[in-house]
Amino acid sequence: MSRNSQRFFTGPHAGVPRSYEMLKEEHEVAVLGAPQISAPVTTTVVNIQPETVVPDHIVWSLFNTLFFNVCCLGFVAFAYSVKSRDRKMAGDVIGARSYASTAKCLNIWALVLGLLGTIGFIVLLVLVVVPVVYHAIAQAVQGHIGY
């Protein structure tokens, strides 16, 4: 019993690599020439407008929602950002720009008020709380108040 295997190919191009078929077709086109058409050539131009970029400020709104949510401005800005993204997906560019503009304004206010609140808290802590604690510690040391 022999272990030699035989390949059985059927069809007119059996065993011919595909690249050979492509080269053969290109040769035939080169020899015969391009097809000659007596009709006038017409062209069709389709203008596809590039997708309009409308920033929806959703990442900025999420940041403000998590860290600077003064008077819920960050959350409201996040809601307007989501509305802007929805309008953009629906193809309403004008509506998307309107919601994005509102979200940007709310984000600016949330960021400014959040930063002012944070800076104000730090100033209050340094100017009021630290001196009071320092004074209490100084009184305890001078009065020899112990445990």
N, CA, C and O atoms as a GROMACS GRO file, in nm:
protein
  588
    1MET      N    1   0.084  -0.115   0.000
    1MET     CA    2   0.000   0.000   0.000
    1MET      C    3   0.090   0.123   0.000
    1MET      O    4   0.173   0.139   0.090
    2SER      N    5   0.075   0.208  -0.097
    2SER     CA    6   0.162   0.325  -0.106
    2SER      C    7   0.095   0.442  -0.037
    2SER      O    8  -0.027   0.455  -0.034
    3ARG      N    9   0.179   0.526   0.019
    3ARG     CA   10   0.127   0.642   0.092
    3ARG      C   11   0.136   0.767   0.006
    3ARG      O   12   0.124   0.877   0.060
    4ASN      N   13   0.156   0.757  -0.118
    4ASN     CA   14   0.162   0.873  -0.207
    4ASN      C   15   0.020   0.924  -0.230
    4ASN      O   16  -0.070   0.847  -0.263
    5SER      N   17   0.004   1.053  -0.210
    5SER     CA   18  -0.129   1.110  -0.233
    5SER      C   19  -0.129   1.180  -0.368
    5SER      O   20  -0.029   1.238  -0.409
    6GLN      N   21  -0.240   1.174  -0.434
    6GLN     CA   22  -0.253   1.238  -0.564
    6GLN      C   23  -0.356   1.349  -0.551
    6GLN      O   24  -0.459   1.333  -0.485
    7ARG      N   25  -0.328   1.462  -0.616
    7ARG     CA   26  -0.421   1.572  -0.617
    7ARG      C   27  -0.508   1.560  -0.741
    7ARG      O   28  -0.462   1.528  -0.850
    8PHE      N   29  -0.634   1.586  -0.720
    8PHE     CA   30  -0.726   1.584  -0.831
    8PHE      C   31  -0.780   1.724  -0.848
    8PHE      O   32  -0.849   1.775  -0.760
    9PHE      N   33  -0.750   1.788  -0.960
    9PHE     CA   34  -0.798   1.922  -0.989
    9PHE      C   35  -0.895   1.912  -1.105
    9PHE      O   36  -0.878   1.836  -1.200
   10THR      N   37  -0.997   1.993  -1.093
   10THR     CA   38  -1.094   1.998  -1.201
   10THR      C   39  -1.104   2.140  -1.250
   10THR      O   40  -1.069   2.233  -1.177
   11GLY      N   41  -1.149   2.160  -1.367
   11GLY     CA   42  -1.167   2.293  -1.422
   11GLY      C   43  -1.057   2.329  -1.518
   11GLY      O   44  -0.954   2.262  -1.522
   12PRO      N   45  -1.076   2.437  -1.596
   12PRO     CA   46  -0.979   2.474  -1.698
   12PRO      C   47  -0.850   2.531  -1.640
   12PRO      O   48  -0.744   2.519  -1.702
   13HIS      N   49  -0.856   2.592  -1.522
   13HIS     CA   50  -0.737   2.654  -1.465
   13HIS      C   51  -0.689   2.577  -1.342
   13HIS      O   52  -0.640   2.638  -1.247
   14ALA      N   53  -0.702   2.449  -1.343
   14ALA     CA   54  -0.662   2.370  -1.228
   14ALA      C   55  -0.511   2.373  -1.212
   14ALA      O   56  -0.437   2.347  -1.306
   15GLY      N   57  -0.468   2.406  -1.094
   15GLY     CA   58  -0.326   2.407  -1.064
   15GLY      C   59  -0.255   2.535  -1.105
   15GLY      O   60  -0.134   2.545  -1.084
   16VAL      N   61  -0.324   2.633  -1.162
   16VAL     CA   62  -0.263   2.758  -1.205
   16VAL      C   63  -0.280   2.859  -1.090
   16VAL      O   64  -0.391   2.878  -1.041
   17PRO      N   65  -0.173   2.922  -1.049
   17PRO     CA   66  -0.185   3.019  -0.940
   17PRO      C   67  -0.271   3.138  -0.981
   17PRO      O   68  -0.281   3.172  -1.099
   18ARG      N   69  -0.332   3.201  -0.884
   18ARG     CA   70  -0.423   3.313  -0.911
   18ARG      C   71  -0.348   3.432  -0.970
   18ARG      O   72  -0.405   3.506  -1.050
   19SER      N   73  -0.223   3.452  -0.932
   19SER     CA   74  -0.149   3.565  -0.986
   19SER      C   75  -0.128   3.548  -1.136
   19SER      O   76  -0.124   3.646  -1.210
   20TYR      N   77  -0.114   3.424  -1.181
   20TYR     CA   78  -0.098   3.397  -1.323
   20TYR      C   79  -0.224   3.437  -1.399
   20TYR      O   80  -0.217   3.495  -1.508
   21GLU      N   81  -0.341   3.406  -1.340
   21GLU     CA   82  -0.467   3.444  -1.404
   21GLU      C   83  -0.478   3.595  -1.417
   21GLU      O   84  -0.522   3.644  -1.521
   22MET      N   85  -0.438   3.669  -1.314
   22MET     CA   86  -0.445   3.814  -1.319
   22MET      C   87  -0.352   3.868  -1.427
   22MET      O   88  -0.391   3.957  -1.503
   23LEU      N   89  -0.230   3.816  -1.435
   23LEU     CA   90  -0.135   3.862  -1.536
   23LEU      C   91  -0.185   3.830  -1.677
   23LEU      O   92  -0.168   3.911  -1.768
   24LYS      N   93  -0.246   3.714  -1.694
   24LYS     CA   94  -0.298   3.676  -1.824
   24LYS      C   95  -0.408   3.772  -1.868
   24LYS      O   96  -0.413   3.812  -1.984
   25GLU      N   97  -0.497   3.810  -1.775
   25GLU     CA   98  -0.604   3.904  -1.809
   25GLU      C   99  -0.548   4.042  -1.842
   25GLU      O  100  -0.596   4.107  -1.935
   26GLU      N  101  -0.448   4.087  -1.768
   26GLU     CA  102  -0.386   4.216  -1.797
   26GLU      C  103  -0.318   4.214  -1.934
   26GLU      O  104  -0.322   4.314  -2.006
   27HIS      N  105  -0.256   4.102  -1.970
   27HIS     CA  106  -0.190   4.090  -2.100
   27HIS      C  107  -0.294   4.096  -2.213
   27HIS      O  108  -0.272   4.162  -2.315
   28GLU      N  109  -0.406   4.028  -2.193
   28GLU     CA  110  -0.510   4.030  -2.294
   28GLU      C  111  -0.564   4.172  -2.314
   28GLU      O  112  -0.590   4.212  -2.427
   29VAL      N  113  -0.580   4.248  -2.206
   29VAL     CA  114  -0.628   4.385  -2.217
   29VAL      C  115  -0.525   4.470  -2.289
   29VAL      O  116  -0.562   4.555  -2.371
   30ALA      N  117  -0.396   4.449  -2.260
   30ALA     CA  118  -0.291   4.528  -2.324
   30ALA      C  119  -0.284   4.497  -2.474
   30ALA      O  120  -0.263   4.588  -2.553
   31VAL      N  121  -0.300   4.371  -2.514
   31VAL     CA  122  -0.291   4.333  -2.654
   31VAL      C  123  -0.414   4.379  -2.730
   31VAL      O  124  -0.402   4.436  -2.839
   32LEU      N  125  -0.530   4.355  -2.674
   32LEU     CA  126  -0.653   4.389  -2.743
   32LEU      C  127  -0.686   4.538  -2.732
   32LEU      O  128  -0.759   4.591  -2.815
   33GLY      N  129  -0.634   4.604  -2.630
   33GLY     CA  130  -0.664   4.746  -2.611
   33GLY      C  131  -0.789   4.764  -2.527
   33GLY      O  132  -0.865   4.669  -2.504
   34ALA      N  133  -0.809   4.885  -2.484
   34ALA     CA  134  -0.926   4.915  -2.404
   34ALA      C  135  -1.050   4.909  -2.491
   34ALA      O  136  -1.041   4.934  -2.612
   35PRO      N  137  -1.163   4.878  -2.434
   35PRO     CA  138  -1.284   4.872  -2.515
   35PRO      C  139  -1.317   5.009  -2.572
   35PRO      O  140  -1.310   5.111  -2.504
   36GLN      N  141  -1.352   5.009  -2.702
   36GLN     CA  142  -1.386   5.132  -2.771
   36GLN      C  143  -1.536   5.153  -2.767
   36GLN      O  144  -1.613   5.068  -2.812
   37ILE      N  145  -1.576   5.268  -2.712
   37ILE     CA  146  -1.718   5.301  -2.702
   37ILE      C  147  -1.739   5.431  -2.779
   37ILE      O  148  -1.665   5.527  -2.761
   38SER      N  149  -1.840   5.434  -2.864
   38SER     CA  150  -1.864   5.553  -2.944
   38SER      C  151  -1.954   5.653  -2.872
   38SER      O  152  -1.967   5.767  -2.916
   39ALA      N  153  -2.017   5.613  -2.762
   39ALA     CA  154  -2.105   5.702  -2.689
   39ALA      C  155  -2.022   5.804  -2.612
   39ALA      O  156  -1.910   5.775  -2.572
   40PRO      N  157  -2.077   5.925  -2.591
   40PRO     CA  158  -2.003   6.026  -2.514
   40PRO      C  159  -1.988   5.983  -2.368
   40PRO      O  160  -2.076   5.918  -2.311
   41VAL      N  161  -1.876   6.020  -2.312
   41VAL     CA  162  -1.848   5.983  -2.173
   41VAL      C  163  -1.914   6.084  -2.082
   41VAL      O  164  -1.895   6.205  -2.097
   42THR      N  165  -1.990   6.035  -1.989
   42THR     CA  166  -2.053   6.123  -1.890
   42THR      C  167  -1.996   6.091  -1.753
   42THR      O  168  -1.963   5.977  -1.722
   43THR      N  169  -1.986   6.194  -1.673
   43THR     CA  170  -1.934   6.174  -1.538
   43THR      C  171  -2.037   6.222  -1.438
   43THR      O  172  -2.118   6.311  -1.466
   44THR      N  173  -2.033   6.163  -1.324
   44THR     CA  174  -2.121   6.202  -1.214
   44THR      C  175  -2.034   6.239  -1.096
   44THR      O  176  -1.946   6.162  -1.056
   45VAL      N  177  -2.058   6.356  -1.039
   45VAL     CA  178  -1.981   6.401  -0.924
   45VAL      C  179  -2.075   6.403  -0.804
   45VAL      O  180  -2.182   6.465  -0.808
   46VAL      N  181  -2.034   6.336  -0.700
   46VAL     CA  182  -2.111   6.335  -0.577
   46VAL      C  183  -2.031   6.409  -0.471
   46VAL      O  184  -1.920   6.368  -0.436
   47ASN      N  185  -2.086   6.518  -0.423
   47ASN     CA  186  -2.019   6.595  -0.318
   47ASN      C  187  -2.059   6.541  -0.183
   47ASN      O  188  -2.176   6.547  -0.144
   48ILE      N  189  -1.962   6.488  -0.111
   48ILE     CA  190  -1.986   6.438   0.023
   48ILE      C  191  -1.921   6.535   0.119
   48ILE      O  192  -1.799   6.552   0.119
   49GLN      N  193  -2.002   6.599   0.200
   49GLN     CA  194  -1.948   6.696   0.294
   49GLN      C  195  -1.884   6.622   0.410
   49GLN      O  196  -1.939   6.523   0.459
   50PRO      N  197  -1.768   6.671   0.454
   50PRO     CA  198  -1.705   6.605   0.568
   50PRO      C  199  -1.790   6.623   0.692
   50PRO      O  200  -1.864   6.720   0.706
   51GLU      N  201  -1.778   6.528   0.782
   51GLU     CA  202  -1.856   6.533   0.904
   51GLU      C  203  -1.819   6.658   0.983
   51GLU      O  204  -1.702   6.682   1.012
   52THR      N  205  -1.919   6.736   1.016
   52THR     CA  206  -1.896   6.860   1.089
   52THR      C  207  -1.859   6.826   1.232
   52THR      O  208  -1.927   6.750   1.300
   53VAL      N  209  -1.750   6.885   1.277
   53VAL     CA  210  -1.702   6.859   1.412
   53VAL      C  211  -1.769   6.958   1.506
   53VAL      O  212  -1.749   7.079   1.496
   54VAL      N  213  -1.849   6.906   1.596
   54VAL     CA  214  -1.913   6.987   1.699
   54VAL      C  215  -1.866   6.931   1.834
   54VAL      O  216  -1.904   6.820   1.871
   55PRO      N  217  -1.785   7.008   1.906
   55PRO     CA  218  -1.740   6.956   2.036
   55PRO      C  219  -1.856   6.953   2.133
   55PRO      O  220  -1.929   7.051   2.148
   56ASP      N  221  -1.874   6.838   2.201
   56ASP     CA  222  -1.986   6.827   2.293
   56ASP      C  223  -1.944   6.847   2.439
   56ASP      O  224  -2.030   6.852   2.526
   57HIS      N  225  -1.815   6.858   2.467
   57HIS     CA  226  -1.761   6.887   2.600
   57HIS      C  227  -1.806   6.785   2.704
   57HIS      O  228  -1.825   6.820   2.820
   58ILE      N  229  -1.822   6.660   2.665
   58ILE     CA  230  -1.876   6.561   2.758
   58ILE      C  231  -1.773   6.521   2.864
   58ILE      O  232  -1.810   6.494   2.978
   59VAL      N  233  -1.645   6.517   2.829
   59VAL     CA  234  -1.542   6.481   2.926
   59VAL      C  235  -1.527   6.592   3.029
   59VAL      O  236  -1.516   6.565   3.149
   60TRP      N  237  -1.525   6.716   2.984
   60TRP     CA  238  -1.516   6.831   3.073
   60TRP      C  239  -1.636   6.834   3.168
   60TRP      O  240  -1.622   6.861   3.287
   61SER      N  241  -1.755   6.805   3.114
   61SER     CA  242  -1.876   6.803   3.196
   61SER      C  243  -1.870   6.692   3.300
   61SER      O  244  -1.912   6.712   3.414
   62LEU      N  245  -1.818   6.577   3.261
   62LEU     CA  246  -1.806   6.468   3.356
   62LEU      C  247  -1.708   6.504   3.466
   62LEU      O  248  -1.732   6.474   3.583
   63PHE      N  249  -1.596   6.567   3.430
   63PHE     CA  250  -1.499   6.611   3.530
   63PHE      C  251  -1.563   6.710   3.628
   63PHE      O  252  -1.547   6.697   3.749
   64ASN      N  253  -1.637   6.807   3.575
   64ASN     CA  254  -1.703   6.905   3.661
   64ASN      C  255  -1.812   6.841   3.746
   64ASN      O  256  -1.834   6.882   3.860
   65THR      N  257  -1.879   6.740   3.693
   65THR     CA  258  -1.981   6.671   3.771
   65THR      C  259  -1.919   6.598   3.889
   65THR      O  260  -1.975   6.597   3.998
   66LEU      N  261  -1.802   6.538   3.868
   66LEU     CA  262  -1.739   6.461   3.974
   66LEU      C  263  -1.664   6.548   4.076
   66LEU      O  264  -1.664   6.516   4.194
   67PHE      N  265  -1.602   6.657   4.031
   67PHE     CA  266  -1.513   6.732   4.120
   67PHE      C  267  -1.561   6.873   4.152
   67PHE      O  268  -1.537   6.919   4.264
   68PHE      N  269  -1.626   6.944   4.061
   68PHE     CA  270  -1.668   7.081   4.084
   68PHE      C  271  -1.818   7.096   4.057
   68PHE      O  272  -1.858   7.172   3.969
   69ASN      N  273  -1.898   7.024   4.131
   69ASN     CA  274  -2.042   7.024   4.106
   69ASN      C  275  -2.110   7.131   4.191
   69ASN      O  276  -2.200   7.100   4.269
   70VAL      N  277  -2.068   7.257   4.175
   70VAL     CA  278  -2.124   7.368   4.251
   70VAL      C  279  -2.266   7.394   4.200
   70VAL      O  280  -2.287   7.415   4.081
   71CYS      N  281  -2.360   7.392   4.291
   71CYS     CA  282  -2.502   7.416   4.258
   71CYS      C  283  -2.550   7.324   4.144
   71CYS      O  284  -2.637   7.363   4.067
   72CYS      N  285  -2.495   7.207   4.134
   72CYS     CA  286  -2.530   7.108   4.031
   72CYS      C  287  -2.503   7.159   3.890
   72CYS      O  288  -2.561   7.107   3.794
   73LEU      N  289  -2.416   7.259   3.874
   73LEU     CA  290  -2.384   7.310   3.740
   73LEU      C  291  -2.312   7.204   3.657
   73LEU      O  292  -2.335   7.195   3.536
   74GLY      N  293  -2.227   7.125   3.720
   74GLY     CA  294  -2.156   7.019   3.647
   74GLY      C  295  -2.252   6.915   3.593
   74GLY      O  296  -2.237   6.868   3.480
   75PHE      N  297  -2.352   6.879   3.674
   75PHE     CA  298  -2.449   6.779   3.630
   75PHE      C  299  -2.536   6.832   3.516
   75PHE      O  300  -2.563   6.760   3.419
   76VAL      N  301  -2.578   6.958   3.527
   76VAL     CA  302  -2.660   7.018   3.421
   76VAL      C  303  -2.577   7.030   3.292
   76VAL      O  304  -2.628   7.007   3.183
   77ALA      N  305  -2.449   7.067   3.307
   77ALA     CA  306  -2.361   7.074   3.189
   77ALA      C  307  -2.346   6.937   3.126
   77ALA      O  308  -2.342   6.924   3.003
   78PHE      N  309  -2.337   6.832   3.209
   78PHE     CA  310  -2.326   6.696   3.157
   78PHE      C  311  -2.454   6.659   3.079
   78PHE      O  312  -2.446   6.595   2.974
   79ALA      N  313  -2.570   6.699   3.130
   79ALA     CA  314  -2.696   6.669   3.060
   79ALA      C  315  -2.699   6.740   2.924
   79ALA      O  316  -2.741   6.681   2.825
   80TYR      N  317  -2.655   6.866   2.920
   80TYR     CA  318  -2.652   6.938   2.793
   80TYR      C  319  -2.549   6.878   2.696
   80TYR      O  320  -2.569   6.878   2.575
   81SER      N  321  -2.440   6.827   2.750
   81SER     CA  322  -2.340   6.762   2.665
   81SER      C  323  -2.396   6.636   2.600
   81SER      O  324  -2.372   6.610   2.482
   82VAL      N  325  -2.470   6.559   2.677
   82VAL     CA  326  -2.533   6.438   2.623
   82VAL      C  327  -2.637   6.475   2.517
   82VAL      O  328  -2.647   6.408   2.414
   83LYS      N  329  -2.713   6.582   2.542
   83LYS     CA  330  -2.810   6.628   2.442
   83LYS      C  331  -2.739   6.672   2.315
   83LYS      O  332  -2.787   6.647   2.204
   84SER      N  333  -2.625   6.739   2.331
   84SER     CA  334  -2.548   6.783   2.215
   84SER      C  335  -2.500   6.664   2.133
   84SER      O  336  -2.505   6.666   2.010
   85ARG      N  337  -2.453   6.561   2.202
   85ARG     CA  338  -2.406   6.440   2.131
   85ARG      C  339  -2.522   6.372   2.060
   85ARG      O  340  -2.506   6.323   1.948
   86ASP      N  341  -2.638   6.367   2.123
   86ASP     CA  342  -2.756   6.307   2.060
   86ASP      C  343  -2.797   6.384   1.934
   86ASP      O  344  -2.827   6.323   1.832
   87ARG      N  345  -2.797   6.516   1.941
   87ARG     CA  346  -2.832   6.598   1.826
   87ARG      C  347  -2.730   6.578   1.713
   87ARG      O  348  -2.767   6.575   1.596
   88LYS      N  349  -2.602   6.565   1.750
   88LYS     CA  350  -2.499   6.544   1.648
   88LYS      C  351  -2.519   6.410   1.579
   88LYS      O  352  -2.503   6.400   1.457
   89MET      N  353  -2.553   6.307   1.654
   89MET     CA  354  -2.577   6.175   1.595
   89MET      C  355  -2.702   6.174   1.508
   89MET      O  356  -2.711   6.097   1.413
   90ALA      N  357  -2.798   6.260   1.541
   90ALA     CA  358  -2.920   6.267   1.461
   90ALA      C  359  -2.901   6.351   1.336
   90ALA      O  360  -2.988   6.353   1.248
   91GLY      N  361  -2.788   6.422   1.326
   91GLY     CA  362  -2.760   6.503   1.209
   91GLY      C  363  -2.802   6.648   1.223
   91GLY      O  364  -2.792   6.724   1.127
   92ASP      N  365  -2.850   6.687   1.339
   92ASP     CA  366  -2.892   6.825   1.363
   92ASP      C  367  -2.773   6.904   1.415
   92ASP      O  368  -2.751   6.912   1.536
   93VAL      N  369  -2.697   6.963   1.324
   93VAL     CA  370  -2.574   7.033   1.361
   93VAL      C  371  -2.605   7.161   1.438
   93VAL      O  372  -2.535   7.196   1.532
   94ILE      N  373  -2.709   7.232   1.398
   94ILE     CA  374  -2.744   7.358   1.465
   94ILE      C  375  -2.787   7.332   1.609
   94ILE      O  376  -2.745   7.403   1.700
   95GLY      N  377  -2.870   7.232   1.629
   95GLY     CA  378  -2.912   7.195   1.765
   95GLY      C  379  -2.795   7.148   1.849
   95GLY      O  380  -2.786   7.180   1.967
   96ALA      N  381  -2.704   7.071   1.787
   96ALA     CA  382  -2.586   7.022   1.859
   96ALA      C  383  -2.498   7.139   1.902
   96ALA      O  384  -2.447   7.140   2.014
   97ARG      N  385  -2.480   7.237   1.814
   97ARG     CA  386  -2.398   7.354   1.851
   97ARG      C  387  -2.463   7.433   1.963
   97ARG      O  388  -2.393   7.483   2.051
   98SER      N  389  -2.594   7.445   1.961
   98SER     CA  390  -2.666   7.519   2.064
   98SER      C  391  -2.648   7.453   2.201
   98SER      O  392  -2.615   7.519   2.299
   99TYR      N  393  -2.670   7.321   2.206
   99TYR     CA  394  -2.653   7.249   2.333
   99TYR      C  395  -2.507   7.251   2.377
   99TYR      O  396  -2.478   7.263   2.496
  100ALA      N  397  -2.414   7.240   2.283
  100ALA     CA  398  -2.272   7.242   2.318
  100ALA      C  399  -2.231   7.378   2.373
  100ALA      O  400  -2.150   7.385   2.466
  101SER      N  401  -2.286   7.485   2.317
  101SER     CA  402  -2.255   7.619   2.367
  101SER      C  403  -2.305   7.636   2.510
  101SER      O  404  -2.236   7.694   2.594
  102THR      N  405  -2.426   7.587   2.538
  102THR     CA  406  -2.480   7.595   2.673
  102THR      C  407  -2.397   7.511   2.770
  102THR      O  408  -2.370   7.554   2.882
  103ALA      N  409  -2.357   7.392   2.726
  103ALA     CA  410  -2.275   7.306   2.811
  103ALA      C  411  -2.140   7.372   2.840
  103ALA      O  412  -2.089   7.363   2.952
  104LYS      N  413  -2.082   7.438   2.740
  104LYS     CA  414  -1.954   7.506   2.760
  104LYS      C  415  -1.967   7.618   2.861
  104LYS      O  416  -1.882   7.633   2.949
  105CYS      N  417  -2.072   7.697   2.850
  105CYS     CA  418  -2.095   7.807   2.943
  105CYS      C  419  -2.114   7.754   3.085
  105CYS      O  420  -2.056   7.808   3.180
  106LEU      N  421  -2.194   7.650   3.101
  106LEU     CA  422  -2.215   7.591   3.233
  106LEU      C  423  -2.087   7.531   3.289
  106LEU      O  424  -2.061   7.541   3.409
  107ASN      N  425  -2.006   7.469   3.203
  107ASN     CA  426  -1.878   7.414   3.248
  107ASN      C  427  -1.783   7.524   3.295
  107ASN      O  428  -1.712   7.507   3.394
  108ILE      N  429  -1.781   7.636   3.225
  108ILE     CA  430  -1.695   7.746   3.266
  108ILE      C  431  -1.738   7.797   3.404
  108ILE      O  432  -1.654   7.818   3.492
  109TRP      N  433  -1.868   7.817   3.422
  109TRP     CA  434  -1.916   7.865   3.551
  109TRP      C  435  -1.890   7.763   3.662
  109TRP      O  436  -1.850   7.802   3.772
  110ALA      N  437  -1.912   7.637   3.635
  110ALA     CA  438  -1.886   7.534   3.737
  110ALA      C  439  -1.739   7.529   3.774
  110ALA      O  440  -1.704   7.515   3.891
  111LEU      N  441  -1.652   7.541   3.674
  111LEU     CA  442  -1.508   7.538   3.701
  111LEU      C  443  -1.464   7.660   3.780
  111LEU      O  444  -1.388   7.647   3.877
  112VAL      N  445  -1.510   7.780   3.740
  112VAL     CA  446  -1.470   7.902   3.809
  112VAL      C  447  -1.520   7.901   3.953
  112VAL      O  448  -1.444   7.929   4.046
  113LEU      N  449  -1.648   7.870   3.972
  113LEU     CA  450  -1.703   7.867   4.108
  113LEU      C  451  -1.639   7.758   4.193
  113LEU      O  452  -1.616   7.777   4.313
  114GLY      N  453  -1.611   7.642   4.132
  114GLY     CA  454  -1.545   7.534   4.206
  114GLY      C  455  -1.404   7.572   4.248
  114GLY      O  456  -1.362   7.545   4.360
  115LEU      N  457  -1.329   7.636   4.156
  115LEU     CA  458  -1.193   7.678   4.192
  115LEU      C  459  -1.195   7.788   4.298
  115LEU      O  460  -1.114   7.786   4.390
  116LEU      N  461  -1.287   7.885   4.285
  116LEU     CA  462  -1.298   7.989   4.387
  116LEU      C  463  -1.336   7.930   4.523
  116LEU      O  464  -1.282   7.972   4.626
  117GLY      N  465  -1.426   7.835   4.524
  117GLY     CA  466  -1.463   7.768   4.649
  117GLY      C  467  -1.347   7.693   4.710
  117GLY      O  468  -1.326   7.698   4.832
  118THR      N  469  -1.272   7.624   4.628
  118THR     CA  470  -1.157   7.547   4.678
  118THR      C  471  -1.049   7.641   4.732
  118THR      O  472  -0.995   7.618   4.840
  119ILE      N  473  -1.019   7.746   4.658
  119ILE     CA  474  -0.918   7.843   4.703
  119ILE      C  475  -0.967   7.914   4.829
  119ILE      O  476  -0.889   7.936   4.922
  120GLY      N  477  -1.094   7.950   4.833
  120GLY     CA  478  -1.150   8.013   4.952
  120GLY      C  479  -1.142   7.922   5.073
  120GLY      O  480  -1.112   7.968   5.183
  121PHE      N  481  -1.168   7.794   5.056
  121PHE     CA  482  -1.159   7.699   5.166
  121PHE      C  483  -1.016   7.688   5.216
  121PHE      O  484  -0.994   7.684   5.338
  122ILE      N  485  -0.920   7.683   5.126
  122ILE     CA  486  -0.779   7.674   5.167
  122ILE      C  487  -0.737   7.801   5.241
  122ILE      O  488  -0.668   7.792   5.343
  123VAL      N  489  -0.777   7.917   5.192
  123VAL     CA  490  -0.744   8.043   5.260
  123VAL      C  491  -0.808   8.046   5.398
  123VAL      O  492  -0.743   8.085   5.496
  124LEU      N  493  -0.934   8.007   5.409
  124LEU     CA  494  -1.002   8.001   5.538
  124LEU      C  495  -0.932   7.906   5.633
  124LEU      O  496  -0.917   7.936   5.751
  125LEU      N  497  -0.889   7.795   5.582
  125LEU     CA  498  -0.819   7.697   5.664
  125LEU      C  499  -0.687   7.754   5.715
  125LEU      O  500  -0.654   7.736   5.833
  126VAL      N  501  -0.612   7.821   5.629
  126VAL     CA  502  -0.482   7.874   5.668
  126VAL      C  503  -0.495   7.994   5.760
  126VAL      O  504  -0.420   8.007   5.857
  127LEU      N  505  -0.590   8.083   5.732
  127LEU     CA  506  -0.600   8.207   5.808
  127LEU      C  507  -0.681   8.197   5.936
  127LEU      O  508  -0.660   8.278   6.027
  128VAL      N  509  -0.772   8.102   5.947
  128VAL     CA  510  -0.858   8.094   6.064
  128VAL      C  511  -0.830   7.969   6.147
  128VAL      O  512  -0.804   7.980   6.267
  129VAL      N  513  -0.835   7.854   6.088
  129VAL     CA  514  -0.827   7.730   6.164
  129VAL      C  515  -0.686   7.706   6.217
  129VAL      O  516  -0.670   7.669   6.334
  130VAL      N  517  -0.585   7.725   6.135
  130VAL     CA  518  -0.448   7.699   6.180
  130VAL      C  519  -0.409   7.792   6.296
  130VAL      O  520  -0.352   7.743   6.394
  131PRO      N  521  -0.437   7.923   6.290
  131PRO     CA  522  -0.402   8.006   6.407
  131PRO      C  523  -0.478   7.967   6.534
  131PRO      O  524  -0.420   7.972   6.643
  132VAL      N  525  -0.604   7.927   6.522
  132VAL     CA  526  -0.680   7.886   6.640
  132VAL      C  527  -0.619   7.761   6.702
  132VAL      O  528  -0.604   7.753   6.823
  133VAL      N  529  -0.584   7.665   6.620
  133VAL     CA  530  -0.521   7.542   6.670
  133VAL      C  531  -0.384   7.573   6.729
  133VAL      O  532  -0.347   7.520   6.834
  134TYR      N  533  -0.308   7.658   6.662
  134TYR     CA  534  -0.176   7.697   6.713
  134TYR      C  535  -0.190   7.767   6.848
  134TYR      O  536  -0.112   7.740   6.940
  135HIS      N  537  -0.287   7.855   6.861
  135HIS     CA  538  -0.310   7.925   6.988
  135HIS      C  539  -0.349   7.827   7.098
  135HIS      O  540  -0.302   7.840   7.211
  136ALA      N  541  -0.434   7.731   7.067
  136ALA     CA  542  -0.476   7.631   7.166
  136ALA      C  543  -0.357   7.547   7.211
  136ALA      O  544  -0.345   7.515   7.329
  137ILE      N  545  -0.270   7.510   7.119
  137ILE     CA  546  -0.152   7.432   7.155
  137ILE      C  547  -0.058   7.516   7.241
  137ILE      O  548  -0.001   7.465   7.338
  138ALA      N  549  -0.040   7.642   7.207
  138ALA     CA  550   0.047   7.731   7.285
  138ALA      C  551  -0.008   7.749   7.426
  138ALA      O  552   0.070   7.749   7.521
  139GLN      N  553  -0.138   7.763   7.443
  139GLN     CA  554  -0.198   7.775   7.575
  139GLN      C  555  -0.178   7.649   7.656
  139GLN      O  556  -0.154   7.656   7.776
  140ALA      N  557  -0.189   7.533   7.590
  140ALA     CA  558  -0.173   7.406   7.661
  140ALA      C  559  -0.029   7.390   7.708
  140ALA      O  560  -0.006   7.337   7.817
  141VAL      N  561   0.067   7.434   7.630
  141VAL     CA  562   0.206   7.419   7.669
  141VAL      C  563   0.240   7.517   7.782
  141VAL      O  564   0.312   7.481   7.875
  142GLN      N  565   0.189   7.639   7.775
  142GLN     CA  566   0.218   7.738   7.878
  142GLN      C  567   0.147   7.703   8.011
  142GLN      O  568   0.204   7.726   8.118
  143GLY      N  569   0.031   7.651   8.006
  143GLY     CA  570  -0.043   7.618   8.128
  143GLY      C  571  -0.007   7.481   8.182
  143GLY      O  572  -0.062   7.440   8.284
  144HIS      N  573   0.081   7.411   8.119
  144HIS     CA  574   0.121   7.275   8.158
  144HIS      C  575   0.001   7.185   8.177
  144HIS      O  576  -0.006   7.107   8.272
  145ILE      N  577  -0.090   7.197   8.086
  145ILE     CA  578  -0.207   7.108   8.090
  145ILE      C  579  -0.164   6.977   8.028
  145ILE      O  580  -0.116   6.975   7.915
  146GLY      N  581  -0.179   6.871   8.100
  146GLY     CA  582  -0.138   6.741   8.050
  146GLY      C  583  -0.254   6.648   8.034
  146GLY      O  584  -0.370   6.687   8.034
  147TYR      N  585  -0.218   6.527   8.020
  147TYR     CA  586  -0.322   6.426   7.999
  147TYR      C  587  -0.386   6.392   8.128
  147TYR      O  588  -0.476   6.308   8.131
   0.00000   0.00000   0.00000
